[in-house]
Amino acid sequence: MNLPLETQRLILRDFVKSDWLAVHQYASDPKVVRYLTFGPNSEEDTKNFLQREISLQSKEPRQHFALAVTLKPQKQLIGICRISVQDTDNKIGSIGYSFTKEFWGQGYATEAVNAVVSFGFQELDLHRIFATCHPENIASARVLQKIGMQQEGYLREHHRIKGEWRDSWLYAILEHEWRGLKYHL
């Protein structure tokens, strides 16, 4: 696999143990995790998450890629962007992402998500990549739309998150749709 992934401003690489403090910065922030399935994390939660993600890096065949999103010049970790193979027979993958609040609204999520979607189609030979987002998470929906995903549906109460049932928008892009886009890695 061609890792790390490099974009104009970012490097997406595998996590290492020493990343825990930077990960904890976003994973413990109530505003960052408001729409997510986890958090706000305790330090132990973050360390356990990182340990789990690092252990999945050596699984063969590798089907889960949780990548640290870092700024190129400073190598500062600003978030996570992941892609997971959900169904090998039907070549379906899913993506997710989260960023430190101070880096919101600067195009980093769009850049990182575009990189993992490109990786999914080029390296993992996927046919379809999907993502879900909370209906109130307008910024996340915009990221998915910018990279060419189509809104396919509204999933009613499909996640039990933090003690309550939550709805989600379902977005997806197909490999041939992605190939037709101009904005690639």
BAGU-244101 format. One line per field, with one value per residue (C-alpha): x, y, z; residue number from 1; residue in three letters. Coordinates in pm, 1 decimal, always signed. Layout:
BEGIN
x: (X:...)
y: (Y:...)
z: (Z:...)
i: (NUM:...)
aa: (ALA:...)
END
This chain:
BEGIN
x: (+0.0:+120.9:+130.3:+170.3:-69.1:+45.1:-164.4:-75.4:-78.6:-110.3:+51.3:-180.7:+15.6:-35.0:-74.3:+209.3:+189.6:+330.9:+31.9:-196.6:-179.6:-263.6:-545.7:-673.7:-692.1:-978.1:-1121.2:-1181.7:-1339.3:-1720.1:-1770.1:-1560.1:-1730.8:-2083.1:-2206.4:-1965.2:-2011.7:-1740.8:-1628.3:-1559.0:-1269.5:-1082.7:-704.5:-750.5:-1016.3:-778.0:-484.2:-704.6:-832.5:-479.1:-359.6:-650.5:-582.2:-209.5:-279.5:-504.9:-216.6:-50.7:-365.3:-342.5:-508.8:-533.2:-885.2:-889.2:-679.2:-714.0:-467.5:-322.7:-374.7:-68.7:+27.6:+318.3:+569.8:+518.8:+413.9:+151.2:-130.2:-463.9:-709.3:-798.6:-932.1:-1013.7:-1127.6:-1244.2:-1333.6:-1685.2:-1759.0:-1478.6:-1709.9:-1899.4:-1595.4:-1762.6:-1577.0:-1670.5:-1496.6:-1496.6:-1301.0:-1256.5:-1039.6:-912.9:-1148.3:-886.4:-842.6:-1210.1:-1321.2:-982.7:-1038.2:-824.4:-1111.7:-1200.2:-834.6:-788.6:-1119.3:-1042.6:-706.6:-858.7:-1133.7:-866.0:-672.3:-987.0:-1048.4:-685.3:-519.6:-804.8:-989.5:-1323.8:-1637.1:-1839.3:-1742.3:-1999.5:-2019.8:-2289.7:-2329.6:-2567.7:-2839.2:-2734.2:-2367.0:-2383.3:-2004.6:-1950.9:-2223.5:-2050.9:-1720.2:-1886.6:-2061.0:-1739.6:-1557.1:-1838.8:-2048.7:-2420.5:-2677.8:-2855.8:-3087.7:-3191.3:-3130.7:-3380.0:-3258.1:-2984.7:-2726.3:-2760.8:-2512.9:-2454.1:-2778.5:-3009.0:-3116.1:-2977.4:-3064.4:-2803.0:-2769.2:-2615.7:-2370.0:-2180.6:-1964.3:-1901.8:-1564.1:-1675.5:-1825.3:-1498.1:-1297.6:-1513.8:-1425.3:-1145.4:-1048.2:-824.5:-518.7)
y: (+0.0:+346.1:+508.3:+776.6:+975.4:+1319.6:+1615.7:+1976.1:+2072.5:+1743.6:+1411.1:+1128.7:+859.5:+569.7:+661.2:+605.7:+581.7:+930.4:+1082.3:+1030.0:+1385.9:+1545.8:+1293.9:+1367.0:+1737.2:+1678.4:+1356.3:+1520.9:+1839.0:+1830.9:+2056.3:+1831.6:+1506.1:+1649.2:+1446.0:+1153.4:+806.7:+857.9:+1110.9:+1333.6:+1100.9:+1055.8:+1017.3:+642.1:+634.4:+807.4:+581.2:+271.5:+403.4:+464.0:+122.8:-43.4:+153.1:+76.1:-296.6:-297.1:-165.3:-508.9:-708.9:-901.9:-833.1:-480.5:-345.1:-53.4:+259.3:+518.6:+786.4:+1077.0:+1396.9:+1618.9:+1957.8:+1919.3:+2178.3:+2146.3:+1778.0:+1885.9:+1633.7:+1808.8:+1520.1:+1174.5:+1047.3:+679.6:+438.0:+84.6:-198.0:-299.2:-569.6:-731.6:-924.0:-611.5:-380.8:-138.2:+93.9:+360.9:+679.1:+898.9:+1197.7:+1439.1:+1748.9:+1972.2:+2269.2:+2535.0:+2376.0:+2375.8:+2577.6:+2581.6:+2301.7:+2043.9:+1796.3:+1816.4:+1767.0:+1469.5:+1302.1:+1337.2:+1166.4:+866.3:+828.2:+828.6:+570.3:+359.5:+349.7:+330.0:+113.7:-82.8:-140.5:-37.2:+12.1:+217.6:+436.1:+571.7:+796.5:+902.3:+1230.0:+1375.9:+1585.5:+1893.8:+1856.8:+2087.1:+2130.5:+1754.5:+1724.1:+1998.6:+1810.8:+1498.8:+1697.1:+1879.0:+1553.4:+1434.5:+1216.5:+1199.1:+1208.5:+875.6:+869.2:+947.1:+671.6:+697.8:+611.8:+384.3:+463.6:+462.4:+730.1:+857.6:+704.0:+826.0:+713.2:+929.2:+978.1:+1019.5:+1130.6:+865.1:+978.9:+767.5:+783.8:+511.7:+444.3:+548.1:+872.0:+946.1:+882.9:+1143.7:+1415.1:+1664.9:+1694.9:+1395.5:+1328.1)
z: (+0.0:-82.3:+261.0:+373.0:+152.8:+52.4:-63.6:-131.5:+238.7:+427.2:+502.3:+609.6:+789.1:+1025.9:+1389.8:+1636.3:+2015.5:+2069.0:+1884.0:+2182.8:+2319.5:+1981.7:+1930.8:+2280.0:+2195.9:+1950.3:+2099.3:+2438.1:+2297.9:+2341.1:+2036.4:+1811.9:+1918.2:+1936.0:+1636.7:+1670.5:+1817.9:+2080.8:+2335.1:+2491.2:+2570.1:+2893.7:+2858.2:+2903.3:+2626.2:+2386.3:+2471.6:+2425.8:+2091.8:+1968.6:+2085.9:+1900.8:+1579.2:+1588.6:+1638.7:+1328.1:+1113.3:+1105.7:+1028.7:+700.9:+473.8:+602.3:+568.1:+810.2:+767.0:+1042.7:+938.4:+1131.0:+933.1:+970.4:+830.5:+589.8:+705.2:+1082.3:+1086.7:+1341.0:+1386.4:+1325.8:+1293.7:+1172.5:+842.5:+804.1:+538.6:+611.3:+376.1:+483.2:+224.6:+23.2:-213.8:-316.4:-284.5:-44.2:+190.7:+442.1:+549.9:+857.4:+985.3:+1272.2:+1311.3:+1589.0:+1613.5:+1531.8:+1186.7:+1088.8:+787.0:+610.3:+358.5:+540.7:+581.4:+211.1:+116.6:+351.8:+261.6:-107.9:-45.6:+135.8:-125.3:-398.6:-194.8:-164.1:-537.4:-654.1:-387.0:-228.0:-558.0:-409.9:-621.0:-371.0:-75.1:+166.6:+470.0:+711.5:+894.3:+1147.7:+978.2:+1178.8:+1085.1:+782.8:+759.9:+731.3:+467.9:+266.4:+276.6:+137.2:-135.8:-233.3:-299.3:-525.9:-297.7:-364.4:-88.7:-114.1:+180.3:+530.8:+785.2:+1068.1:+1418.2:+1286.9:+1557.9:+1933.0:+2032.9:+2383.7:+2503.6:+2228.0:+1883.0:+1604.1:+1240.8:+966.7:+608.9:+384.6:+116.6:-136.7:-446.1:-703.6:-862.4:-1213.1:-1074.7:-895.9:-1216.4:-1390.7:-1140.1:-1198.1:-830.2:-756.2:-550.5)
i: (1:2:3:4:5:6:7:8:9:10:11:12:13:14:15:16:17:18:19:20:21:22:23:24:25:26:27:28:29:30:31:32:33:34:35:36:37:38:39:40:41:42:43:44:45:46:47:48:49:50:51:52:53:54:55:56:57:58:59:60:61:62:63:64:65:66:67:68:69:70:71:72:73:74:75:76:77:78:79:80:81:82:83:84:85:86:87:88:89:90:91:92:93:94:95:96:97:98:99:100:101:102:103:104:105:106:107:108:109:110:111:112:113:114:115:116:117:118:119:120:121:122:123:124:125:126:127:128:129:130:131:132:133:134:135:136:137:138:139:140:141:142:143:144:145:146:147:148:149:150:151:152:153:154:155:156:157:158:159:160:161:162:163:164:165:166:167:168:169:170:171:172:173:174:175:176:177:178:179:180:181:182:183:184:185)
aa: (MET:ASN:LEU:PRO:LEU:GLU:THR:GLN:ARG:LEU:ILE:LEU:ARG:ASP:PHE:VAL:LYS:SER:ASP:TRP:LEU:ALA:VAL:HIS:GLN:TYR:ALA:SER:ASP:PRO:LYS:VAL:VAL:ARG:TYR:LEU:THR:PHE:GLY:PRO:ASN:SER:GLU:GLU:ASP:THR:LYS:ASN:PHE:LEU:GLN:ARG:GLU:ILE:SER:LEU:GLN:SER:LYS:GLU:PRO:ARG:GLN:HIS:PHE:ALA:LEU:ALA:VAL:THR:LEU:LYS:PRO:GLN:LYS:GLN:LEU:ILE:GLY:ILE:CYS:ARG:ILE:SER:VAL:GLN:ASP:THR:ASP:ASN:LYS:ILE:GLY:SER:ILE:GLY:TYR:SER:PHE:THR:LYS:GLU:PHE:TRP:GLY:GLN:GLY:TYR:ALA:THR:GLU:ALA:VAL:ASN:ALA:VAL:VAL:SER:PHE:GLY:PHE:GLN:GLU:LEU:ASP:LEU:HIS:ARG:ILE:PHE:ALA:THR:CYS:HIS:PRO:GLU:ASN:ILE:ALA:SER:ALA:ARG:VAL:LEU:GLN:LYS:ILE:GLY:MET:GLN:GLN:GLU:GLY:TYR:LEU:ARG:GLU:HIS:HIS:ARG:ILE:LYS:GLY:GLU:TRP:ARG:ASP:SER:TRP:LEU:TYR:ALA:ILE:LEU:GLU:HIS:GLU:TRP:ARG:GLY:LEU:LYS:TYR:HIS:LEU)
END
